[in-house]
Amino acid sequence: MAKSKQKTRKAALKRFKLTKTGKVLHRSQRLRHLRGHKSKSQIRRLKRMKTVSGTMRRKIKRMLGKG
């Protein structure tokens, strides 16, 4: 019997990005609304992508079909 292929989870594909070196990136939280009281430097910092660390990185890679 043929081995079944692992499917990519589309929800994870929309939310995470995988770099060539194997890091998993995600967007910051707290940027969707209520931006008026946040400082400009905080908004700039939140716009940058953050790396996922620890056990979650391995789980997300598996969801993306790369683990």
N, CA, C and O atoms as a GROMACS GRO file, in nm:
protein
  268
    1MET      N    1   0.083  -0.118   0.000
    1MET     CA    2   0.000   0.000   0.000
    1MET      C    3   0.088   0.125   0.000
    1MET      O    4   0.191   0.129   0.068
    2ALA      N    5   0.048   0.225  -0.076
    2ALA     CA    6   0.127   0.347  -0.090
    2ALA      C    7   0.121   0.430   0.038
    2ALA      O    8   0.020   0.430   0.108
    3LYS      N    9   0.229   0.499   0.066
    3LYS     CA   10   0.237   0.585   0.182
    3LYS      C   11   0.156   0.711   0.156
    3LYS      O   12   0.165   0.769   0.048
    4SER      N   13   0.076   0.755   0.254
    4SER     CA   14  -0.005   0.875   0.233
    4SER      C   15   0.082   1.000   0.252
    4SER      O   16   0.172   1.003   0.337
    5LYS      N   17   0.054   1.102   0.171
    5LYS     CA   18   0.131   1.225   0.178
    5LYS      C   19   0.072   1.317   0.284
    5LYS      O   20  -0.049   1.320   0.306
    6GLN      N   21   0.159   1.392   0.347
    6GLN     CA   22   0.114   1.487   0.448
    6GLN      C   23   0.064   1.614   0.381
    6GLN      O   24   0.132   1.670   0.294
    7LYS      N   25  -0.053   1.661   0.421
    7LYS     CA   26  -0.108   1.781   0.362
    7LYS      C   27  -0.065   1.903   0.442
    7LYS      O   28  -0.047   1.896   0.564
    8THR      N   29  -0.049   2.015   0.373
    8THR     CA   30  -0.015   2.141   0.438
    8THR      C   31  -0.140   2.198   0.502
    8THR      O   32  -0.247   2.199   0.441
    9ARG      N   33  -0.126   2.246   0.625
    9ARG     CA   34  -0.239   2.314   0.689
    9ARG      C   35  -0.244   2.457   0.638
    9ARG      O   36  -0.152   2.536   0.662
   10LYS      N   37  -0.351   2.490   0.567
   10LYS     CA   38  -0.361   2.619   0.500
   10LYS      C   39  -0.366   2.736   0.599
   10LYS      O   40  -0.318   2.845   0.567
   11ALA      N   41  -0.422   2.715   0.716
   11ALA     CA   42  -0.427   2.821   0.817
   11ALA      C   43  -0.286   2.858   0.863
   11ALA      O   44  -0.255   2.975   0.883
   12ALA      N   45  -0.200   2.757   0.879
   12ALA     CA   46  -0.062   2.782   0.919
   12ALA      C   47   0.016   2.847   0.804
   12ALA      O   48   0.104   2.931   0.828
   13LEU      N   49  -0.015   2.809   0.682
   13LEU     CA   50   0.054   2.866   0.566
   13LEU      C   51   0.028   3.015   0.554
   13LEU      O   52   0.116   3.090   0.511
   14LYS      N   53  -0.092   3.059   0.591
   14LYS     CA   54  -0.127   3.201   0.583
   14LYS      C   55  -0.062   3.282   0.694
   14LYS      O   56  -0.040   3.402   0.677
   15ARG      N   57  -0.031   3.220   0.809
   15ARG     CA   58   0.015   3.294   0.925
   15ARG      C   59   0.165   3.292   0.948
   15ARG      O   60   0.218   3.380   1.015
   16PHE      N   61   0.234   3.192   0.893
   16PHE     CA   62   0.376   3.177   0.921
   16PHE      C   63   0.456   3.174   0.792
   16PHE      O   64   0.407   3.135   0.686
   17LYS      N   65   0.585   3.216   0.804
   17LYS     CA   66   0.674   3.215   0.690
   17LYS      C   67   0.800   3.140   0.731
   17LYS      O   68   0.849   3.157   0.842
   18LEU      N   69   0.851   3.057   0.642
   18LEU     CA   70   0.970   2.978   0.670
   18LEU      C   71   1.087   3.036   0.591
   18LEU      O   72   1.077   3.057   0.471
   19THR      N   73   1.199   3.064   0.661
   19THR     CA   74   1.316   3.119   0.594
   19THR      C   75   1.402   3.006   0.539
   19THR      O   76   1.377   2.888   0.567
   20LYS      N   77   1.502   3.042   0.460
   20LYS     CA   78   1.590   2.940   0.401
   20LYS      C   79   1.673   2.868   0.507
   20LYS      O   80   1.709   2.752   0.491
   21THR      N   81   1.704   2.940   0.616
   21THR     CA   82   1.784   2.877   0.721
   21THR      C   83   1.700   2.792   0.815
   21THR      O   84   1.755   2.724   0.903
   22GLY      N   85   1.567   2.793   0.799
   22GLY     CA   86   1.480   2.708   0.879
   22GLY      C   87   1.409   2.778   0.992
   22GLY      O   88   1.342   2.713   1.072
   23LYS      N   89   1.423   2.912   1.002
   23LYS     CA   90   1.352   2.985   1.106
   23LYS      C   91   1.206   3.002   1.066
   23LYS      O   92   1.173   3.008   0.948
   24VAL      N   93   1.120   3.010   1.167
   24VAL     CA   94   0.977   3.032   1.144
   24VAL      C   95   0.944   3.173   1.190
   24VAL      O   96   0.972   3.208   1.305
   25LEU      N   97   0.886   3.254   1.102
   25LEU     CA   98   0.852   3.392   1.134
   25LEU      C   99   0.701   3.408   1.144
   25LEU      O  100   0.625   3.338   1.078
   26HIS      N  101   0.660   3.502   1.229
   26HIS     CA  102   0.517   3.534   1.241
   26HIS      C  103   0.502   3.684   1.264
   26HIS      O  104   0.596   3.751   1.306
   27ARG      N  105   0.383   3.735   1.238
   27ARG     CA  106   0.356   3.877   1.260
   27ARG      C  107   0.331   3.903   1.408
   27ARG      O  108   0.292   3.813   1.482
   28SER      N  109   0.354   4.028   1.450
   28SER     CA  110   0.332   4.065   1.589
   28SER      C  111   0.184   4.083   1.618
   28SER      O  112   0.104   4.111   1.530
   29GLN      N  113   0.150   4.065   1.744
   29GLN     CA  114   0.015   4.093   1.789
   29GLN      C  115   0.006   4.239   1.832
   29GLN      O  116   0.107   4.310   1.828
   30ARG      N  117  -0.111   4.285   1.872
   30ARG     CA  118  -0.137   4.420   1.922
   30ARG      C  119  -0.120   4.529   1.818
   30ARG      O  120  -0.084   4.641   1.853
   31LEU      N  121  -0.144   4.499   1.693
   31LEU     CA  122  -0.125   4.601   1.590
   31LEU      C  123  -0.251   4.625   1.508
   31LEU      O  124  -0.253   4.713   1.422
   32ARG      N  125  -0.356   4.549   1.534
   32ARG     CA  126  -0.477   4.558   1.453
   32ARG      C  127  -0.558   4.684   1.480
   32ARG      O  128  -0.605   4.749   1.387
   33HIS      N  129  -0.574   4.720   1.607
   33HIS     CA  130  -0.656   4.837   1.641
   33HIS      C  131  -0.603   4.898   1.770
   33HIS      O  132  -0.508   4.845   1.829
   34LEU      N  133  -0.662   5.007   1.814
   34LEU     CA  134  -0.618   5.083   1.933
   34LEU      C  135  -0.473   5.127   1.919
   34LEU      O  136  -0.394   5.116   2.013
   35ARG      N  137  -0.439   5.179   1.800
   35ARG     CA  138  -0.301   5.220   1.776
   35ARG      C  139  -0.275   5.363   1.820
   35ARG      O  140  -0.160   5.407   1.824
   36GLY      N  141  -0.382   5.438   1.852
   36GLY     CA  142  -0.367   5.580   1.883
   36GLY      C  143  -0.282   5.607   2.006
   36GLY      O  144  -0.206   5.703   2.007
   37HIS      N  145  -0.294   5.524   2.107
   37HIS     CA  146  -0.218   5.549   2.230
   37HIS      C  147  -0.080   5.485   2.228
   37HIS      O  148  -0.002   5.504   2.321
   38LYS      N  149  -0.048   5.408   2.124
   38LYS     CA  150   0.085   5.346   2.115
   38LYS      C  151   0.183   5.446   2.054
   38LYS      O  152   0.146   5.526   1.968
   39SER      N  153   0.306   5.441   2.098
   39SER     CA  154   0.407   5.533   2.045
   39SER      C  155   0.449   5.489   1.905
   39SER      O  156   0.432   5.373   1.867
   40LYS      N  157   0.505   5.583   1.830
   40LYS     CA  158   0.547   5.554   1.693
   40LYS      C  159   0.656   5.448   1.692
   40LYS      O  160   0.659   5.363   1.603
   41SER      N  161   0.746   5.452   1.789
   41SER     CA  162   0.854   5.353   1.793
   41SER      C  163   0.798   5.214   1.825
   41SER      O  164   0.847   5.114   1.774
   42GLN      N  165   0.695   5.209   1.908
   42GLN     CA  166   0.633   5.080   1.940
   42GLN      C  167   0.564   5.023   1.817
   42GLN      O  168   0.572   4.902   1.791
   43ILE      N  169   0.496   5.108   1.740
   43ILE     CA  170   0.428   5.062   1.618
   43ILE      C  171   0.531   5.012   1.517
   43ILE      O  172   0.509   4.911   1.451
   44ARG      N  173   0.642   5.083   1.503
   44ARG     CA  174   0.749   5.039   1.411
   44ARG      C  175   0.804   4.904   1.455
   44ARG      O  176   0.830   4.816   1.372
   45ARG      N  177   0.823   4.887   1.584
   45ARG     CA  178   0.877   4.762   1.636
   45ARG      C  179   0.778   4.647   1.614
   45ARG      O  180   0.820   4.535   1.583
   46LEU      N  181   0.650   4.674   1.629
   46LEU     CA  182   0.549   4.570   1.612
   46LEU      C  183   0.530   4.530   1.467
   46LEU      O  184   0.479   4.422   1.439
   47LYS      N  185   0.570   4.616   1.372
   47LYS     CA  186   0.556   4.584   1.230
   47LYS      C  187   0.655   4.477   1.185
   47LYS      O  188   0.633   4.410   1.084
   48ARG      N  189   0.765   4.461   1.260
   48ARG     CA  190   0.866   4.363   1.221
   48ARG      C  191   0.818   4.222   1.251
   48ARG      O  192   0.738   4.200   1.342
   49MET      N  193   0.868   4.127   1.173
   49MET     CA  194   0.834   3.987   1.193
   49MET      C  195   0.916   3.933   1.312
   49MET      O  196   1.031   3.970   1.330
   50LYS      N  197   0.853   3.847   1.390
   50LYS     CA  198   0.919   3.785   1.504
   50LYS      C  199   0.946   3.638   1.474
   50LYS      O  200   0.876   3.576   1.393
   51THR      N  201   1.047   3.583   1.539
   51THR     CA  202   1.077   3.441   1.519
   51THR      C  203   1.004   3.357   1.624
   51THR      O  204   0.986   3.399   1.738
   52VAL      N  205   0.964   3.240   1.583
   52VAL     CA  206   0.900   3.144   1.674
   52VAL      C  207   1.011   3.059   1.732
   52VAL      O  208   1.101   3.016   1.661
   53SER      N  209   1.005   3.034   1.863
   53SER     CA  210   1.112   2.957   1.927
   53SER      C  211   1.053   2.836   2.000
   53SER      O  212   0.933   2.829   2.027
   54GLY      N  213   1.140   2.744   2.031
   54GLY     CA  214   1.104   2.632   2.115
   54GLY      C  215   1.025   2.524   2.044
   54GLY      O  216   1.044   2.497   1.926
   55THR      N  217   0.935   2.462   2.119
   55THR     CA  218   0.859   2.349   2.070
   55THR      C  219   0.762   2.388   1.960
   55THR      O  220   0.735   2.309   1.870
   56MET      N  221   0.711   2.511   1.968
   56MET     CA  222   0.613   2.556   1.868
   56MET      C  223   0.675   2.559   1.728
   56MET      O  224   0.606   2.533   1.630
   57ARG      N  225   0.803   2.590   1.718
   57ARG     CA  226   0.869   2.594   1.587
   57ARG      C  227   0.863   2.457   1.519
   57ARG      O  228   0.836   2.448   1.400
   58ARG      N  229   0.888   2.352   1.596
   58ARG     CA  230   0.885   2.218   1.540
   58ARG      C  231   0.743   2.180   1.497
   58ARG      O  232   0.724   2.116   1.393
   59LYS      N  233   0.643   2.218   1.578
   59LYS     CA  234   0.504   2.187   1.544
   59LYS      C  235   0.459   2.262   1.420
   59LYS      O  236   0.390   2.205   1.335
   60ILE      N  237   0.499   2.388   1.408
   60ILE     CA  238   0.458   2.469   1.292
   60ILE      C  239   0.526   2.418   1.166
   60ILE      O  240   0.463   2.415   1.060
   61LYS      N  241   0.651   2.379   1.176
   61LYS     CA  242   0.720   2.322   1.060
   61LYS      C  243   0.650   2.196   1.011
   61LYS      O  244   0.639   2.173   0.890
   62ARG      N  245   0.602   2.116   1.106
   62ARG     CA  246   0.530   1.995   1.068
   62ARG      C  247   0.397   2.030   1.001
   62ARG      O  248   0.354   1.962   0.908
   63MET      N  249   0.331   2.137   1.050
   63MET     CA  250   0.206   2.180   0.987
   63MET      C  251   0.229   2.230   0.844
   63MET      O  252   0.143   2.215   0.757
   64LEU      N  253   0.346   2.290   0.822
   64LEU     CA  254   0.378   2.342   0.688
   64LEU      C  255   0.431   2.233   0.596
   64LEU      O  256   0.456   2.260   0.478
   65GLY      N  257   0.447   2.113   0.646
   65GLY     CA  258   0.493   2.001   0.564
   65GLY      C  259   0.643   1.997   0.548
   65GLY      O  260   0.693   1.932   0.455
   66LYS      N  261   0.717   2.064   0.636
   66LYS     CA  262   0.862   2.068   0.626
   66LYS      C  263   0.930   1.994   0.741
   66LYS      O  264   1.053   1.997   0.751
   67GLY      N  265   0.855   1.931   0.826
   67GLY     CA  266   0.914   1.867   0.944
   67GLY      C  267   0.916   1.723   0.931
   67GLY      O  268   0.962   1.653   1.021
   0.00000   0.00000   0.00000
